[in-house]
Amino acid sequence: MLTLIFIVSLAILGAMLGLKWIEEKKEKKLFLGQLRKRADAMAMKIISRLKIFFGILDAKNGKLFVMFFAVALLRIASGIKRGISLKKIKFLNSLRVSGNLEKHGSASFFLKNVSEYKNKHPK
């Protein structure tokens, strides 16, 4: 699998170099050159928007921004911890006999037969 990925990436690299060589030789841009130019313009637009966004965040706003995300992460972590502990408590309570069982009448006929059989034939 890795060999196939390496061969495909090597072929793509060779094709890119070949197209670049053809562009340089003919001294005009091919279709992929225009595509690269558009991708560069889009990347510059994204970078400029990120600069504007992070320019708004001065020192005070940056601290508030970090504190907001820290509190959000702590709330998420405490919620997960609480949920896990509640599930753990429910599981442990299901394993224990808590004494909430009340005896109402006698045991069933089947259970009486089982207990008598066990008393007659010990292991």
Secondary structure, DSSP 8 states (H G I E B T S, - for coil): -HHHHHHHHHHHHHHHHHHHHHHHHHTS--HHHHHHHHHHHHHHHHHHHHHHHHHH--HHHHHHHHHHHHHHHHHHHHHHHHHHHHHHHHHHHHHS--S-----S---HHHHHHHHHHHHS--
